[in-house]
Amino acid sequence: MTSSSPLVHDASRRAILIASLATVCVLSAACAAGRPVHYYTIDPPALTTVAPKPNGPSLVVGRFTAPETLEDGRIRYRSGSHEVGSYEYHRWTEPPGMLARDLLIRTLRGSGNYCQVQEASGTASGDYLVRGRLLDFSEVDSPGIRIRVALQLELFDRKTGALIWTRDYGRDEAVEGKTMKDVVAAMDHGLQQVVAEAASGIGAFLSTRS
């Protein structure tokens, strides 16, 4: 009786391995396809209508940047001192940097301290330009379950182009519950508090220049 060639055995092993991997991939894809993606957004409180201040300064709010890991929309978490990850099936409806910027525009307009607050565009004109960077917007799992928001703002004089003011704002807040809805509610509240504080800081600084 003749023995089989080693090449035949290798080919058989490769065929079995490829078939096994293909089965795993198909099953994984089927499981992934069966899990719905849940989307979340910020729900700011309704603002009372406030008339613009005719003699107030005018603001242009530029695009807010953020780390790439935040901008793909997946809700981010931190575990321990170094591990950072994202929830594949829980995402924001818009990039968090955009959520923070839109919330700041809304808050500045609602303050009644400005004659105009515009989103930056090719035709937007104003006395000052606000730029921002959302440094952190995540769930933190140690100790306990908390959320962390960190925002950096810069204010430029549009006549001179000079940077005239910059501040960092941040907030850690405990999550009251263990579900993703509880985490999102805490992140929503934390972002609103940070943006409100930032808007107040801009207003306080500009009041010294009038």
Residue frames as qw, qx, qy, qz and C-alpha x, y, z in Angstrom:
[[0.000, 0.890, 0.456, 0.000, 0.00, 0.00, 0.00],
 [0.428, 0.361, -0.010, 0.829, 1.38, 3.36, -0.95],
 [0.226, -0.587, -0.450, 0.634, 1.27, 6.34, 1.44],
 [0.246, 0.906, 0.332, 0.095, -0.31, 9.65, 0.49],
 [0.506, 0.419, -0.067, 0.751, 1.94, 12.49, -0.59],
 [0.294, -0.423, -0.407, 0.754, 2.69, 15.21, 2.06],
 [0.050, 0.005, -0.249, -0.967, 1.50, 17.75, -0.50],
 [0.391, -0.407, -0.689, -0.454, -1.91, 16.10, -0.57],
 [0.454, -0.526, -0.613, 0.376, -2.14, 16.24, 3.24],
 [0.196, -0.266, -0.104, 0.938, -1.15, 19.96, 3.20],
 [0.197, -0.169, -0.469, -0.844, -3.74, 20.71, 0.55],
 [0.454, -0.490, -0.727, -0.161, -6.42, 18.90, 2.56],
 [0.393, -0.471, -0.472, 0.633, -5.53, 20.78, 5.74],
 [0.055, -0.118, 0.115, 0.985, -5.65, 24.10, 3.87],
 [0.309, -0.319, -0.628, -0.640, -9.03, 23.25, 2.41],
 [0.473, -0.546, -0.677, 0.140, -10.42, 22.37, 5.84],
 [0.318, -0.374, -0.269, 0.829, -8.97, 25.57, 7.38],
 [0.066, -0.044, -0.317, -0.945, -10.39, 27.76, 4.61],
 [0.400, -0.435, -0.693, -0.412, -13.80, 26.11, 4.93],
 [0.459, -0.520, -0.590, 0.414, -13.76, 26.61, 8.72],
 [0.191, -0.267, -0.079, 0.941, -12.80, 30.29, 8.42],
 [0.188, -0.205, -0.508, -0.816, -15.46, 30.85, 5.80],
 [0.442, -0.526, -0.718, -0.109, -18.08, 29.34, 8.11],
 [0.382, -0.479, -0.412, 0.675, -16.98, 31.56, 11.01],
 [0.067, -0.097, 0.174, 0.978, -17.11, 34.66, 8.79],
 [0.304, -0.357, -0.634, -0.615, -20.59, 33.80, 7.54],
 [0.476, -0.570, -0.653, 0.149, -21.87, 33.18, 11.07],
 [0.325, -0.371, -0.233, 0.838, -20.26, 36.40, 12.37],
 [0.060, -0.071, -0.345, -0.934, -21.76, 38.43, 9.55],
 [0.390, -0.472, -0.697, -0.373, -25.17, 36.91, 10.21],
 [0.448, -0.553, -0.545, 0.443, -24.94, 37.77, 13.92],
 [0.208, -0.246, -0.018, 0.946, -23.78, 41.32, 13.18],
 [0.164, -0.231, -0.520, -0.806, -26.54, 41.82, 10.63],
 [0.428, -0.539, -0.712, -0.138, -29.09, 40.74, 13.24],
 [0.386, -0.514, -0.416, 0.643, -28.09, 43.39, 15.79],
 [0.179, 0.885, 0.315, 0.293, -29.68, 46.81, 15.27],
 [0.413, 0.142, -0.201, 0.877, -27.63, 49.98, 15.67],
 [0.220, -0.818, -0.501, 0.176, -29.10, 52.38, 18.23],
 [0.338, 0.452, 0.052, 0.824, -28.71, 56.11, 17.57],
 [0.353, -0.707, -0.456, 0.411, -28.80, 58.90, 20.17],
 [0.272, 0.605, 0.095, 0.742, -28.77, 62.69, 20.15],
 [0.172, -0.089, -0.462, 0.866, -28.68, 65.61, 22.55],
 [0.171, -0.689, -0.650, -0.269, -32.02, 66.85, 23.87],
 [0.201, 0.066, -0.293, 0.933, -31.49, 70.44, 25.10],
 [0.061, 0.599, 0.658, -0.452, -34.29, 72.17, 26.99],
 [0.260, 0.758, 0.451, 0.393, -36.52, 74.54, 25.09],
 [0.336, -0.161, -0.142, 0.917, -35.26, 78.12, 25.15],
 [0.155, 0.816, 0.438, -0.344, -37.49, 81.12, 25.49],
 [0.514, 0.644, 0.254, 0.506, -37.33, 83.49, 22.55],
 [0.390, -0.695, -0.064, 0.601, -34.90, 86.31, 23.28],
 [0.449, 0.889, 0.079, 0.038, -34.51, 89.32, 21.01],
 [0.736, 0.206, -0.082, 0.640, -30.96, 89.98, 19.74],
 [0.336, -0.755, -0.137, 0.546, -29.11, 92.86, 21.40],
 [0.515, 0.839, 0.137, 0.111, -28.85, 95.59, 18.71],
 [0.095, 0.907, -0.381, 0.153, -25.63, 97.09, 20.08],
 [0.804, -0.418, 0.421, 0.039, -24.09, 93.78, 21.15],
 [0.078, -0.534, 0.737, 0.406, -21.10, 92.13, 19.44],
 [0.868, 0.302, -0.127, -0.372, -21.60, 89.67, 16.59],
 [0.509, -0.433, 0.742, 0.050, -20.14, 86.17, 16.70],
 [0.740, 0.379, -0.461, -0.309, -19.19, 83.60, 14.08],
 [0.717, -0.380, 0.565, -0.147, -18.88, 80.04, 15.40],
 [0.390, 0.531, -0.691, -0.296, -16.50, 77.86, 13.41],
 [0.864, 0.012, -0.478, -0.158, -16.25, 74.10, 13.11],
 [0.590, -0.620, 0.467, -0.220, -15.41, 72.16, 16.28],
 [0.550, 0.408, -0.728, -0.027, -12.70, 69.55, 15.89],
 [0.802, -0.411, 0.320, -0.293, -12.39, 66.35, 17.91],
 [0.299, -0.408, 0.848, 0.160, -10.14, 63.28, 18.08],
 [0.433, 0.177, -0.698, -0.542, -10.75, 60.86, 15.23],
 [0.173, -0.124, -0.962, 0.169, -11.97, 58.22, 17.69],
 [0.203, 0.424, 0.549, -0.691, -14.86, 60.51, 18.63],
 [0.318, 0.415, -0.211, -0.826, -15.81, 61.69, 15.18],
 [0.196, 0.007, -0.895, -0.400, -16.91, 58.32, 13.78],
 [0.566, -0.309, -0.211, -0.734, -20.07, 58.64, 15.90],
 [0.726, -0.224, -0.648, 0.052, -19.67, 55.55, 18.08],
 [0.506, -0.809, 0.075, -0.290, -20.12, 56.17, 21.80],
 [0.509, 0.492, -0.594, 0.383, -16.74, 55.96, 23.45],
 [0.768, -0.627, -0.062, -0.117, -15.76, 54.41, 26.77],
 [0.219, 0.637, -0.651, 0.349, -12.68, 54.27, 28.99],
 [0.912, -0.356, -0.177, -0.101, -11.90, 51.25, 31.17],
 [0.810, -0.328, -0.035, 0.485, -9.09, 51.44, 33.71],
 [0.291, -0.719, 0.136, 0.616, -6.12, 53.72, 33.22],
 [0.128, -0.422, 0.591, 0.676, -5.31, 53.06, 29.58],
 [0.263, 0.269, 0.879, 0.293, -7.99, 51.07, 27.72],
 [0.334, 0.409, 0.036, -0.849, -10.21, 53.03, 25.34],
 [0.212, 0.192, 0.904, 0.317, -12.93, 51.52, 23.18],
 [0.369, 0.102, -0.140, -0.913, -16.18, 52.26, 21.37],
 [0.555, 0.247, 0.717, -0.343, -19.63, 50.68, 21.30],
 [0.138, 0.000, 0.753, 0.644, -20.26, 49.34, 17.81],
 [0.090, -0.510, -0.791, -0.325, -24.07, 49.35, 18.13],
 [0.199, -0.842, -0.405, 0.295, -24.57, 52.61, 20.06],
 [0.457, 0.170, 0.230, 0.842, -23.86, 55.78, 18.11],
 [0.062, 0.570, 0.217, -0.790, -24.60, 59.50, 17.97],
 [0.560, 0.701, 0.442, -0.028, -26.75, 60.79, 15.12],
 [0.387, 0.887, -0.134, 0.211, -24.02, 63.35, 14.34],
 [0.647, 0.224, -0.430, 0.588, -20.31, 63.63, 15.15],
 [0.480, -0.660, -0.447, 0.366, -19.98, 64.82, 18.77],
 [0.329, -0.181, 0.050, 0.925, -17.96, 67.88, 17.71],
 [0.122, -0.346, -0.481, -0.796, -20.95, 69.01, 15.64],
 [0.463, -0.641, -0.610, -0.058, -23.34, 68.35, 18.52],
 [0.473, -0.498, -0.274, 0.673, -21.21, 70.53, 20.81],
 [0.173, 0.000, 0.240, 0.955, -20.94, 73.35, 18.26],
 [0.246, -0.483, -0.579, -0.609, -24.68, 73.41, 17.51],
 [0.505, -0.651, -0.538, 0.181, -25.45, 73.43, 21.22],
 [0.393, -0.351, -0.113, 0.843, -23.08, 76.36, 21.77],
 [0.003, 0.221, 0.400, 0.890, -24.69, 78.35, 18.92],
 [0.400, -0.597, -0.620, -0.313, -28.12, 77.70, 20.40],
 [0.532, -0.585, -0.420, 0.445, -26.97, 78.74, 23.87],
 [0.305, -0.168, 0.055, 0.936, -25.25, 81.93, 22.69],
 [0.140, -0.369, -0.489, -0.778, -28.31, 82.97, 20.68],
 [0.487, -0.619, -0.603, -0.129, -30.56, 82.28, 23.64],
 [0.479, -0.334, -0.371, 0.722, -28.50, 84.51, 25.93],
 [0.100, 0.926, 0.354, 0.087, -29.63, 87.72, 24.22],
 [0.462, -0.698, 0.125, 0.532, -26.13, 89.19, 24.59],
 [0.369, -0.187, 0.567, 0.712, -25.32, 89.43, 20.89],
 [0.443, 0.494, -0.063, -0.745, -26.69, 91.19, 17.88],
 [0.825, 0.373, -0.291, -0.311, -25.98, 88.08, 15.80],
 [0.512, -0.412, 0.753, 0.035, -24.58, 84.57, 16.21],
 [0.755, 0.491, -0.232, -0.368, -23.85, 82.75, 12.97],
 [0.898, -0.093, 0.374, 0.211, -22.39, 79.46, 11.89],
 [0.212, -0.583, 0.484, 0.617, -19.16, 80.01, 9.94],
 [0.695, 0.520, 0.478, 0.133, -19.58, 80.17, 6.16],
 [0.521, 0.211, 0.276, 0.779, -18.13, 82.01, 3.22],
 [0.021, -0.653, -0.290, -0.699, -20.58, 84.88, 3.70],
 [0.564, -0.706, -0.406, 0.138, -20.74, 85.03, 7.51],
 [0.272, 0.577, -0.226, 0.736, -19.49, 88.27, 9.04],
 [0.635, -0.712, -0.300, -0.013, -18.93, 89.15, 12.68],
 [0.120, -0.904, 0.339, -0.233, -16.71, 90.83, 15.22],
 [0.357, -0.529, 0.756, -0.146, -15.35, 87.64, 16.78],
 [0.734, 0.202, -0.596, -0.256, -14.70, 84.07, 15.70],
 [0.675, -0.422, 0.518, -0.313, -15.22, 81.17, 18.14],
 [0.642, 0.329, -0.681, -0.126, -13.34, 77.95, 17.54],
 [0.705, -0.444, 0.402, -0.380, -13.54, 74.81, 19.63],
 [0.465, 0.294, -0.834, -0.040, -12.13, 71.35, 20.17],
 [0.848, -0.365, 0.040, -0.382, -14.05, 68.62, 21.96],
 [0.091, 0.595, -0.784, 0.156, -11.25, 66.88, 23.82],
 [0.038, -0.005, -0.983, 0.182, -13.29, 64.15, 25.51],
 [0.646, -0.043, 0.006, -0.762, -16.88, 62.93, 25.45],
 [0.551, 0.146, -0.819, -0.069, -16.99, 59.43, 26.88],
 [0.836, -0.481, -0.122, -0.236, -18.14, 56.95, 29.47],
 [0.173, 0.571, -0.714, 0.367, -15.57, 56.25, 32.20],
 [0.831, -0.242, -0.442, -0.235, -15.89, 52.89, 33.94],
 [0.754, -0.252, -0.425, 0.434, -13.50, 53.25, 36.88],
 [0.051, 0.109, 0.917, -0.380, -14.29, 53.96, 39.64],
 [0.400, 0.524, 0.578, -0.481, -18.01, 53.31, 39.13],
 [0.421, 0.497, 0.580, 0.489, -19.70, 54.50, 35.94],
 [0.064, -0.723, -0.120, 0.678, -19.21, 58.17, 35.09],
 [0.585, 0.700, 0.282, 0.297, -19.10, 60.39, 32.03],
 [0.442, -0.495, 0.102, 0.741, -16.41, 62.86, 31.09],
 [0.427, 0.830, 0.287, 0.214, -16.74, 65.97, 28.93],
 [0.462, -0.521, 0.124, 0.707, -13.78, 68.23, 28.06],
 [0.439, 0.797, 0.344, 0.230, -14.05, 71.22, 25.75],
 [0.445, -0.351, 0.089, 0.819, -11.47, 73.80, 24.67],
 [0.311, 0.865, 0.388, 0.058, -12.55, 77.15, 23.21],
 [0.440, -0.157, 0.144, 0.872, -10.68, 79.95, 21.46],
 [0.203, 0.886, 0.375, -0.183, -11.89, 83.45, 20.61],
 [0.520, 0.050, 0.293, 0.801, -10.35, 85.51, 17.79],
 [0.147, 0.713, 0.109, -0.677, -10.72, 89.19, 16.94],
 [0.697, 0.474, 0.494, 0.213, -11.74, 89.04, 13.28],
 [0.238, 0.969, -0.052, -0.031, -10.39, 92.52, 12.52],
 [0.084, -0.806, 0.586, 0.019, -6.86, 91.68, 13.61],
 [0.824, 0.211, -0.519, -0.079, -6.91, 87.88, 13.47],
 [0.081, 0.466, -0.719, 0.510, -5.43, 87.78, 16.98],
 [0.601, -0.345, -0.720, 0.042, -6.26, 85.10, 19.53],
 [0.138, -0.570, 0.214, -0.781, -7.67, 87.10, 22.44],
 [0.614, -0.338, 0.449, -0.554, -9.11, 84.43, 24.77],
 [0.634, 0.121, -0.746, -0.163, -8.90, 80.70, 25.37],
 [0.523, -0.370, 0.537, -0.548, -10.31, 78.44, 28.07],
 [0.359, 0.032, -0.927, -0.103, -10.68, 74.74, 28.88],
 [0.625, -0.234, 0.229, -0.709, -13.91, 73.46, 30.37],
 [0.419, 0.108, -0.899, -0.062, -14.57, 70.00, 31.76],
 [0.647, -0.291, 0.266, -0.653, -16.96, 67.95, 33.80],
 [0.260, 0.046, -0.964, 0.026, -17.11, 64.45, 35.31],
 [0.596, -0.168, 0.137, -0.773, -20.56, 63.24, 36.32],
 [0.308, -0.066, 0.932, -0.182, -21.83, 60.01, 37.87],
 [0.423, -0.070, -0.658, -0.619, -24.25, 57.89, 35.85],
 [0.512, -0.086, 0.554, -0.651, -27.46, 57.13, 37.72],
 [0.899, 0.238, 0.186, -0.317, -28.09, 53.63, 36.38],
 [0.522, -0.357, 0.706, 0.319, -26.35, 50.98, 34.32],
 [0.660, 0.524, 0.528, 0.107, -28.09, 51.05, 30.94],
 [0.445, 0.177, 0.323, 0.817, -26.89, 52.82, 27.80],
 [0.076, -0.792, -0.404, -0.452, -29.85, 55.20, 28.07],
 [0.541, -0.799, -0.141, 0.222, -28.60, 56.20, 31.52],
 [0.612, -0.229, 0.229, 0.722, -25.11, 56.80, 30.13],
 [0.260, 0.478, 0.437, 0.716, -26.46, 58.89, 27.24],
 [0.265, -0.878, -0.352, -0.187, -28.65, 60.96, 29.59],
 [0.588, -0.677, 0.012, 0.443, -25.60, 61.73, 31.74],
 [0.521, 0.010, 0.361, 0.774, -23.50, 62.63, 28.68],
 [0.065, 0.715, 0.466, 0.517, -26.29, 64.88, 27.42],
 [0.404, -0.890, -0.212, 0.027, -26.54, 66.67, 30.77],
 [0.652, -0.461, 0.140, 0.585, -22.76, 66.94, 31.12],
 [0.426, 0.274, 0.397, 0.765, -22.33, 68.45, 27.66],
 [0.080, -0.829, -0.389, -0.393, -25.10, 70.97, 28.29],
 [0.534, -0.804, -0.101, 0.240, -23.50, 72.04, 31.57],
 [0.613, -0.239, 0.267, 0.705, -20.06, 72.45, 29.98],
 [0.279, 0.478, 0.450, 0.701, -21.44, 74.41, 27.02],
 [0.245, -0.892, -0.338, -0.171, -23.49, 76.66, 29.32],
 [0.586, -0.673, 0.042, 0.449, -20.38, 77.41, 31.36],
 [0.534, 0.024, 0.387, 0.751, -18.38, 78.10, 28.19],
 [0.106, 0.708, 0.456, 0.529, -21.06, 80.44, 26.81],
 [0.404, -0.891, -0.193, 0.074, -21.06, 82.31, 30.13],
 [0.636, -0.426, 0.189, 0.616, -17.27, 82.60, 29.97],
 [0.388, 0.351, 0.432, 0.734, -17.39, 84.09, 26.47],
 [0.118, -0.845, -0.392, -0.343, -20.04, 86.57, 27.55],
 [0.544, -0.781, -0.084, 0.295, -18.11, 87.60, 30.66],
 [0.587, -0.194, 0.279, 0.734, -14.93, 88.20, 28.67],
 [0.252, 0.480, 0.461, 0.703, -16.60, 90.18, 25.89],
 [0.247, -0.890, -0.377, -0.067, -18.42, 92.37, 28.42],
 [0.533, -0.636, 0.053, 0.556, -15.02, 93.72, 29.45],
 [0.421, -0.015, 0.458, 0.783, -14.32, 94.85, 25.87],
 [0.120, 0.746, 0.578, 0.309, -17.49, 96.83, 25.24]]
